[in-house]
Amino acid sequence: MCEATLDFLFFHTVYPLSFPRSLVGIKENVIILLVTADDRNLEESLGLTFYDSALVLQSLGTVEGMNLDGRGWTTMVVEDQVVNLSSDPHFSSKVIKGK
């Protein structure tokens, strides 16, 4: 089986579910992007599958990317402020307080 087929099977059968995600991507000019996708909020976001995560990073122009973490503890903090809608607000408050 070719590598592309194995990748397809992995992304679509092993991890087909959408969840909150934390991603990092590197652009060709070495700019690093940090991306957070929320879920559990139908008006804002439904989360991402691993495959969708790759598509998002590609659409942002990255040449390398990685899934860092996910699920309810996905939290993006900028200048001491949570900027995403974490599905676990108790955890995100601990991140802000440094606990």
N, CA, C and O atoms as a MOPAC input file, in Angstrom:
PM7 MOZYME 1SCF
protein

 N      0.85000 1    -1.17300 1     0.00000 1
 C      0.00000 1     0.00000 1     0.00000 1
 C      0.90100 1     1.24300 1     0.00000 1
 O      1.88300 1     1.29900 1     0.74000 1
 N      0.57200 1     2.21800 1    -0.81400 1
 C      1.40700 1     3.41800 1    -0.91000 1
 C      1.20600 1     4.32900 1     0.30700 1
 O      0.19400 1     4.23400 1     1.00200 1
 N      2.16600 1     5.20000 1     0.55400 1
 C      2.14100 1     6.07900 1     1.71900 1
 C      0.91500 1     6.98800 1     1.72500 1
 O      0.32400 1     7.22500 1     2.77900 1
 N      0.52700 1     7.50100 1     0.55100 1
 C     -0.63900 1     8.38600 1     0.46700 1
 C     -1.90400 1     7.64900 1     0.91200 1
 O     -2.75700 1     8.23300 1     1.58100 1
 N     -2.02800 1     6.37900 1     0.54700 1
 C     -3.19500 1     5.59300 1     0.94300 1
 C     -3.18700 1     5.37100 1     2.44800 1
 O     -4.22700 1     5.46900 1     3.09900 1
 N     -2.01400 1     5.07200 1     3.00200 1
 C     -1.91800 1     4.87700 1     4.45200 1
 C     -2.28300 1     6.15000 1     5.19700 1
 O     -2.98600 1     6.09300 1     6.20500 1
 N     -1.81700 1     7.30200 1     4.71500 1
 C     -2.17300 1     8.57900 1     5.33600 1
 C     -3.67600 1     8.80100 1     5.28600 1
 O     -4.27900 1     9.21200 1     6.27800 1
 N     -4.28200 1     8.53300 1     4.13700 1
 C     -5.72300 1     8.70800 1     3.98400 1
 C     -6.46600 1     7.82600 1     4.98400 1
 O     -7.38000 1     8.28900 1     5.66700 1
 N     -6.07400 1     6.55900 1     5.06900 1
 C     -6.73600 1     5.64200 1     5.99700 1
 C     -6.56800 1     6.08600 1     7.44300 1
 O     -7.51200 1     6.00100 1     8.22900 1
 N     -5.37900 1     6.55800 1     7.80300 1
 C     -5.13200 1     7.02200 1     9.16900 1
 C     -6.04500 1     8.19800 1     9.51400 1
 O     -6.73400 1     8.17600 1    10.53400 1
 N     -6.04800 1     9.22000 1     8.66300 1
 C     -6.80600 1    10.42900 1     8.96400 1
 C     -8.31500 1    10.23700 1     8.89100 1
 O     -9.06100 1    10.95000 1     9.56100 1
 N     -8.77300 1     9.28100 1     8.08300 1
 C    -10.21800 1     9.13900 1     7.89400 1
 C    -10.83300 1     7.96400 1     8.63600 1
 O    -12.05800 1     7.87600 1     8.71700 1
 N    -10.03100 1     7.05900 1     9.18000 1
 C    -10.61000 1     5.93500 1     9.90700 1
 C    -10.15600 1     5.87700 1    11.34900 1
 O    -10.94800 1     5.52700 1    12.22400 1
 N     -8.90900 1     6.20800 1    11.62500 1
 C     -8.39800 1     6.13800 1    12.99100 1
 C     -8.83800 1     7.35300 1    13.79700 1
 O     -9.26900 1     7.20500 1    14.94100 1
 N     -8.74000 1     8.54300 1    13.22900 1
 C     -9.08800 1     9.77400 1    13.92500 1
 C    -10.05000 1    10.63000 1    13.10300 1
 O     -9.69200 1    11.73200 1    12.68700 1
 N    -11.27500 1    10.13400 1    12.86300 1
 C    -12.19600 1    10.89400 1    12.00800 1
 C    -13.01800 1    11.95000 1    12.74300 1
 O    -13.80000 1    12.66400 1    12.11500 1
 N    -12.85600 1    12.06200 1    14.05800 1
 C    -13.71700 1    12.95000 1    14.83000 1
 C    -13.16200 1    14.36200 1    14.92700 1
 O    -11.95100 1    14.57800 1    14.91200 1
 N    -14.08300 1    15.31900 1    15.02600 1
 C    -13.70300 1    16.71900 1    15.20900 1
 C    -13.58400 1    17.03100 1    16.69000 1
 O    -14.44300 1    16.66100 1    17.49000 1
 N    -12.51200 1    17.71200 1    17.03900 1
 C    -12.26700 1    18.13400 1    18.41600 1
 C    -11.60200 1    19.49900 1    18.39100 1
 O    -11.12600 1    19.93600 1    17.34300 1
 N    -11.56300 1    20.19000 1    19.54900 1
 C    -10.72600 1    21.38100 1    19.62500 1
 C     -9.28900 1    20.96400 1    19.32100 1
 O     -8.88100 1    19.85100 1    19.65500 1
 N     -8.52500 1    21.84500 1    18.69400 1
 C     -7.14400 1    21.51800 1    18.32500 1
 C     -6.23600 1    22.71200 1    18.59000 1
 O     -6.64900 1    23.86700 1    18.48600 1
 N     -5.00200 1    22.40500 1    18.93200 1
 C     -3.92600 1    23.39200 1    18.98300 1
 C     -2.90200 1    22.94800 1    17.95200 1
 O     -2.41400 1    21.81900 1    17.99500 1
 N     -2.58000 1    23.84300 1    17.02600 1
 C     -1.68900 1    23.50600 1    15.91500 1
 C     -0.54100 1    24.49800 1    15.83800 1
 O     -0.66500 1    25.64600 1    16.26600 1
 N      0.56600 1    24.04700 1    15.29400 1
 C      1.66600 1    24.94600 1    14.97400 1
 C      2.04800 1    24.68400 1    13.52600 1
 O      2.09500 1    23.53700 1    13.08100 1
 N      2.31900 1    25.75300 1    12.80200 1
 C      2.74400 1    25.63500 1    11.41400 1
 C      3.91200 1    26.56200 1    11.14500 1
 O      4.03600 1    27.62100 1    11.76000 1
 N      4.76600 1    26.15600 1    10.22400 1
 C      5.91200 1    26.98000 1     9.84100 1
 C      5.78500 1    27.30700 1     8.35900 1
 O      5.63900 1    26.41900 1     7.51900 1
 N      5.84400 1    28.60200 1     8.05900 1
 C      5.78600 1    29.04400 1     6.66900 1
 C      7.18200 1    28.97700 1     6.05100 1
 O      8.18200 1    28.85900 1     6.75900 1
 N      7.23300 1    29.05200 1     4.73600 1
 C      8.50500 1    28.96500 1     4.02900 1
 C      9.49100 1    30.04400 1     4.47100 1
 O     10.70200 1    29.82100 1     4.46800 1
 N      8.97400 1    31.21500 1     4.85300 1
 C      9.83800 1    32.31400 1     5.30400 1
 C     10.14300 1    32.21500 1     6.80600 1
 O     10.60000 1    33.18400 1     7.41200 1
 N      9.89300 1    31.05800 1     7.39500 1
 C     10.18100 1    30.70400 1     8.79000 1
 C      9.30200 1    31.45700 1     9.80200 1
 O      9.63900 1    31.51800 1    10.98500 1
 N      8.21400 1    32.01200 1     9.35900 1
 C      7.23400 1    32.57100 1    10.28700 1
 C      6.48200 1    31.39700 1    10.90500 1
 O      6.03700 1    30.48700 1    10.20600 1
 N      6.35000 1    31.43600 1    12.23100 1
 C      5.67300 1    30.37500 1    12.95600 1
 C      4.25000 1    30.82400 1    13.27600 1
 O      4.03500 1    31.92200 1    13.78900 1
 N      3.28800 1    29.96700 1    12.97100 1
 C      1.88200 1    30.25600 1    13.25200 1
 C      1.38400 1    29.32500 1    14.34600 1
 O      1.65100 1    28.12400 1    14.30900 1
 N      0.66600 1    29.86700 1    15.31300 1
 C     -0.02600 1    29.07600 1    16.32200 1
 C     -1.51600 1    29.21600 1    16.04900 1
 O     -2.02800 1    30.32800 1    15.92500 1
 N     -2.20400 1    28.09400 1    15.95500 1
 C     -3.61400 1    28.08100 1    15.57100 1
 C     -4.40300 1    27.28200 1    16.60200 1
 O     -3.98200 1    26.20600 1    17.02600 1
 N     -5.54100 1    27.81800 1    16.99400 1
 C     -6.44100 1    27.10900 1    17.90000 1
 C     -7.80800 1    27.01100 1    17.24100 1
 O     -8.32700 1    27.99600 1    16.71500 1
 N     -8.37900 1    25.83100 1    17.27500 1
 C     -9.73900 1    25.61700 1    16.76700 1
 C    -10.60600 1    25.13800 1    17.92500 1
 O    -10.26300 1    24.17900 1    18.61600 1
 N    -11.71600 1    25.80700 1    18.12400 1
 C    -12.64900 1    25.44300 1    19.18600 1
 C    -13.67500 1    24.45100 1    18.66100 1
 O    -13.74600 1    24.18400 1    17.46100 1
 N    -14.45800 1    23.91600 1    19.56800 1
 C    -15.64800 1    23.15700 1    19.17900 1
 C    -16.68100 1    23.30400 1    20.28000 1
 O    -16.51300 1    24.07800 1    21.22200 1
 N    -17.73900 1    22.55100 1    20.13800 1
 C    -18.84500 1    22.56400 1    21.10600 1
 C    -19.54800 1    23.91600 1    21.19200 1
 O    -20.17900 1    24.24200 1    22.19700 1
 N    -19.42700 1    24.68800 1    20.13100 1
 C    -20.12100 1    25.96200 1    20.05600 1
 C    -20.58200 1    26.09800 1    18.60800 1
 O    -19.83700 1    26.58200 1    17.75600 1
 N    -21.80500 1    25.67300 1    18.33600 1
 C    -22.29300 1    25.59500 1    16.96000 1
 C    -22.26600 1    26.92700 1    16.22500 1
 O    -22.20000 1    26.95200 1    14.99600 1
 N    -22.31700 1    28.03900 1    16.96400 1
 C    -22.29800 1    29.34300 1    16.31300 1
 C    -20.89000 1    29.78400 1    15.92900 1
 O    -20.73400 1    30.62500 1    15.04400 1
 N    -19.86100 1    29.23600 1    16.57700 1
 C    -18.49200 1    29.68600 1    16.35800 1
 C    -17.62600 1    28.66400 1    15.63100 1
 O    -16.96900 1    28.99800 1    14.64500 1
 N    -17.62000 1    27.42000 1    16.10800 1
 C    -16.70500 1    26.42200 1    15.55100 1
 C    -17.15900 1    25.02400 1    15.92300 1
 O    -17.75000 1    24.80900 1    16.98100 1
 N    -16.87600 1    24.07300 1    15.03800 1
 C    -17.22600 1    22.67100 1    15.28300 1
 C    -15.99700 1    21.81800 1    15.54300 1
 O    -16.10500 1    20.59400 1    15.61000 1
 N    -14.84000 1    22.43200 1    15.68900 1
 C    -13.62600 1    21.66500 1    15.87100 1
 C    -13.06000 1    21.20400 1    14.53900 1
 O    -13.59100 1    21.54100 1    13.48100 1
 N    -11.97900 1    20.43000 1    14.59300 1
 C    -11.31700 1    19.94500 1    13.38300 1
 C    -10.93200 1    18.47700 1    13.53900 1
 O    -10.61300 1    18.02500 1    14.63900 1
 N    -10.96400 1    17.75200 1    12.45600 1
 C    -10.34400 1    16.43400 1    12.41800 1
 C     -8.85900 1    16.65000 1    12.15900 1
 O     -8.44800 1    17.77500 1    11.87300 1
 N     -8.04100 1    15.60100 1    12.25300 1
 C     -6.63300 1    15.74000 1    11.89100 1
 C     -6.49400 1    16.16700 1    10.43200 1
 O     -5.66000 1    17.00600 1    10.09200 1
 N     -7.32400 1    15.57600 1     9.58000 1
 C     -7.26600 1    15.91400 1     8.15200 1
 C     -7.61700 1    17.38900 1     7.93800 1
 O     -6.92800 1    18.09800 1     7.20600 1
 N     -8.69400 1    17.84200 1     8.58300 1
 C     -9.09300 1    19.25300 1     8.46500 1
 C     -7.99900 1    20.17800 1     8.99600 1
 O     -7.77500 1    21.26000 1     8.45200 1
 N     -7.31400 1    19.74500 1    10.06900 1
 C     -6.21400 1    20.53400 1    10.62100 1
 C     -5.12300 1    20.74800 1     9.58500 1
 O     -4.58500 1    21.84700 1     9.45000 1
 N     -4.80300 1    19.68000 1     8.85300 1
 C     -3.78600 1    19.78700 1     7.80000 1
 C     -4.23900 1    20.75500 1     6.71500 1
 O     -3.44200 1    21.54900 1     6.21600 1
 N     -5.52100 1    20.69100 1     6.34900 1
 C     -6.04200 1    21.60300 1     5.31800 1
 C     -5.98000 1    23.05900 1     5.77900 1
 O     -5.65200 1    23.94700 1     4.99200 1
 N     -6.29400 1    23.30500 1     7.04900 1
 C     -6.22500 1    24.67000 1     7.58100 1
 C     -4.79400 1    25.18600 1     7.52100 1
 O     -4.55300 1    26.30300 1     7.06400 1
 N     -3.84000 1    24.37200 1     7.98200 1
 C     -2.44400 1    24.81500 1     7.95900 1
 C     -1.96800 1    25.05300 1     6.52900 1
 O     -1.24700 1    26.01700 1     6.27300 1
 N     -2.36000 1    24.19400 1     5.60200 1
 C     -1.98900 1    24.40100 1     4.19200 1
 C     -2.59800 1    25.69000 1     3.66500 1
 O     -1.94200 1    26.43500 1     2.93600 1
 N     -3.85500 1    25.96000 1     4.02900 1
 C     -4.51900 1    27.17800 1     3.53300 1
 C     -3.86100 1    28.44000 1     4.07700 1
 O     -3.97700 1    29.51100 1     3.48200 1
 N     -3.17200 1    28.31500 1     5.20200 1
 C     -2.46100 1    29.45600 1     5.78500 1
 C     -1.04500 1    29.59200 1     5.23700 1
 O     -0.29900 1    30.48600 1     5.63800 1
 N     -0.68100 1    28.70200 1     4.31900 1
 C      0.61200 1    28.80000 1     3.65600 1
 C      1.76300 1    28.13100 1     4.36800 1
 O      2.92400 1    28.42300 1     4.08200 1
 N      1.45800 1    27.22600 1     5.30500 1
 C      2.54500 1    26.55300 1     6.00600 1
 C      3.12900 1    25.43100 1     5.15500 1
 O      2.43900 1    24.83600 1     4.32700 1
 N      4.40500 1    25.15500 1     5.37200 1
 C      5.07400 1    24.05300 1     4.66800 1
 C      5.34800 1    22.89300 1     5.62400 1
 O      5.63800 1    21.78000 1     5.18600 1
 N      5.25700 1    23.15200 1     6.91200 1
 C      5.36500 1    22.13000 1     7.95200 1
 C      4.29900 1    22.42000 1     8.99300 1
 O      3.95500 1    23.57800 1     9.22700 1
 N      3.77400 1    21.37000 1     9.62000 1
 C      2.78100 1    21.58900 1    10.64800 1
 C      2.67500 1    20.41900 1    11.58400 1
 O      3.09800 1    19.30600 1    11.27300 1
 N      2.09600 1    20.69200 1    12.75200 1
 C      1.96200 1    19.64700 1    13.75600 1
 C      0.75300 1    19.92600 1    14.63300 1
 O      0.46200 1    21.07600 1    14.96300 1
 N      0.05700 1    18.87200 1    15.00300 1
 C     -0.99600 1    18.94400 1    16.00100 1
 C     -0.33000 1    18.88100 1    17.36700 1
 O      0.39300 1    17.92900 1    17.65800 1
 N     -0.56400 1    19.88500 1    18.21000 1
 C      0.07400 1    19.92200 1    19.51900 1
 C     -0.75900 1    19.24000 1    20.59400 1
 O     -0.23800 1    18.44900 1    21.38000 1
 N     -2.02500 1    19.54000 1    20.62800 1
 C     -2.87600 1    19.04900 1    21.69000 1
 C     -4.31400 1    19.27100 1    21.25300 1
 O     -4.56600 1    19.81900 1    20.18000 1
 N     -5.22000 1    18.86200 1    22.05300 1
 C     -6.60000 1    19.07000 1    21.68300 1
 C     -7.54000 1    18.74600 1    22.81400 1
 O     -7.15100 1    18.63800 1    23.97700 1
 N     -8.77300 1    18.59600 1    22.43700 1
 C     -9.86800 1    18.30700 1    23.33400 1
 C    -10.19200 1    19.54600 1    24.17500 1
 O     -9.89900 1    20.66900 1    23.76500 1
 N    -10.78300 1    19.34700 1    25.32700 1
 C    -11.32800 1    20.45000 1    26.11300 1
 C    -10.32500 1    21.40600 1    26.69800 1
 O    -10.70200 1    22.50700 1    27.10100 1
 N     -9.04700 1    21.03200 1    26.76500 1
 C     -8.05000 1    21.91500 1    27.37200 1
 C     -7.34300 1    22.79300 1    26.35400 1
 O     -6.39800 1    23.49800 1    26.70800 1
 N     -7.78000 1    22.76900 1    25.08600 1
 C     -7.19400 1    23.64300 1    24.07700 1
 C     -7.45700 1    25.09100 1    24.46800 1
 O     -8.60700 1    25.52000 1    24.56800 1
 N     -6.39100 1    25.83100 1    24.68400 1
 C     -6.51100 1    27.21600 1    25.13300 1
 C     -5.44600 1    28.06500 1    24.45600 1
 O     -4.27200 1    27.69300 1    24.43100 1
 N     -5.85100 1    29.19700 1    23.91100 1
 C     -4.91400 1    30.15200 1    23.32100 1
 C     -4.92600 1    31.40000 1    24.19200 1
 O     -5.97400 1    32.00600 1    24.41600 1
 N     -3.74200 1    31.77800 1    24.68100 1
 C     -3.60100 1    32.95300 1    25.53100 1
 C     -2.69200 1    33.95400 1    24.82300 1
 O     -1.58200 1    33.61700 1    24.41000 1
 N     -3.17600 1    35.18500 1    24.69000 1
 C     -2.39100 1    36.27100 1    24.09900 1
 C     -2.40700 1    37.42900 1    25.08200 1
 O     -3.47400 1    37.91600 1    25.45800 1
 N     -1.22700 1    37.87100 1    25.49800 1
 C     -1.09800 1    38.97700 1    26.45300 1
 C     -1.98400 1    38.76300 1    27.68700 1
 O     -2.74500 1    39.65000 1    28.07600 1
 N     -1.87700 1    37.58400 1    28.29100 1
 C     -2.58500 1    37.21000 1    29.51100 1
 C     -4.10600 1    37.13100 1    29.36600 1
 O     -4.81900 1    37.15000 1    30.36900 1
 N     -4.60800 1    37.04500 1    28.14100 1
 C     -6.04500 1    36.92300 1    27.91400 1
 C     -6.34400 1    35.67700 1    27.09400 1
 O     -5.69700 1    35.43800 1    26.07400 1
 N     -7.32200 1    34.87600 1    27.52800 1
 C     -7.77200 1    33.72800 1    26.74000 1
 C     -8.53400 1    34.27500 1    25.54000 1
 O     -9.46900 1    35.05800 1    25.70600 1
 N     -8.14400 1    33.87300 1    24.33700 1
 C     -8.74700 1    34.42100 1    23.12300 1
 C     -9.58300 1    33.39600 1    22.36000 1
 O    -10.03500 1    33.66800 1    21.24800 1
 N     -9.78700 1    32.22700 1    22.94900 1
 C    -10.66300 1    31.25500 1    22.30100 1
 C    -11.75900 1    30.83600 1    23.28200 1
 O    -11.75100 1    31.23000 1    24.44800 1
 N    -12.67900 1    30.04900 1    22.79700 1
 C    -13.79600 1    29.58700 1    23.62800 1
 C    -13.52200 1    28.14900 1    24.05600 1
 O    -14.03100 1    27.20800 1    23.44800 1
 N    -12.72500 1    27.98300 1    25.09300 1
 C    -12.37500 1    26.65400 1    25.57800 1
 C    -13.62500 1    25.92700 1    26.04400 1
 O    -14.51100 1    26.52500 1    26.65500 1
 N    -13.69200 1    24.62800 1    25.75200 1
 C    -14.84400 1    23.85900 1    26.21500 1
 C    -14.64800 1    23.39500 1    27.65700 1
 O    -15.52500 1    22.74000 1    28.21800 1
 N    -13.50300 1    23.72800 1    28.26200 1
 C    -13.26100 1    23.45300 1    29.67500 1
 C    -12.77400 1    24.74500 1    30.33700 1
 O    -11.56800 1    24.92500 1    30.50500 1
 N    -13.68400 1    25.64400 1    30.71600 1
 C    -13.29500 1    26.94800 1    31.26200 1
 C    -12.50000 1    26.84100 1    32.56000 1
 O    -11.72800 1    27.74500 1    32.88000 1
 N    -12.66900 1    25.76300 1    33.31000 1
 C    -11.92100 1    25.60600 1    34.56200 1
 C    -10.43600 1    25.42700 1    34.27900 1
 O     -9.59400 1    25.95100 1    35.00800 1
 N    -10.11300 1    24.68300 1    33.21500 1
 C     -8.70900 1    24.48200 1    32.87700 1
 C     -8.08000 1    25.76900 1    32.36100 1
 O     -6.96600 1    26.11300 1    32.75800 1
 N     -8.77900 1    26.48700 1    31.48100 1
 C     -8.20400 1    27.70300 1    30.92400 1
 C     -7.94800 1    28.74700 1    31.99500 1
 O     -6.99400 1    29.51700 1    31.88100 1
 N     -8.77800 1    28.79500 1    33.03800 1
 C     -8.52500 1    29.76400 1    34.10500 1
 C     -7.25400 1    29.40000 1    34.85500 1
 O     -6.55900 1    30.29500 1    35.33600 1
 N     -6.92500 1    28.12800 1    34.97300 1
 C     -5.69100 1    27.70700 1    35.62500 1
 C     -4.47000 1    28.11200 1    34.78800 1
 O     -3.41800 1    28.44200 1    35.33600 1
 N     -4.61600 1    28.08600 1    33.46500 1
 C     -3.50600 1    28.49400 1    32.60400 1
 C     -3.20700 1    29.96700 1    32.81200 1
 O     -2.04300 1    30.34800 1    32.93400 1
 N     -4.22500 1    30.79500 1    32.85300 1
 C     -4.05600 1    32.23400 1    33.04900 1
 C     -3.37000 1    32.51000 1    34.38400 1
 O     -2.47900 1    33.35600 1    34.46100 1
 N     -3.78200 1    31.79700 1    35.44100 1
 C     -3.24600 1    32.03400 1    36.76500 1
 C     -1.88800 1    31.37300 1    36.95900 1
 O     -1.24300 1    31.58000 1    37.98700 1
 N     -1.44800 1    30.58200 1    35.98900 1
 C     -0.15600 1    29.94300 1    36.08600 1
 C     -0.11600 1    28.76300 1    37.02300 1
 O      0.95200 1    28.41800 1    37.52600 1
 N     -1.24500 1    28.13500 1    37.27200 1
 C     -1.29700 1    26.98200 1    38.19700 1
 C     -1.27800 1    25.68200 1    37.44200 1
 O     -1.31600 1    24.61300 1    38.05200 1

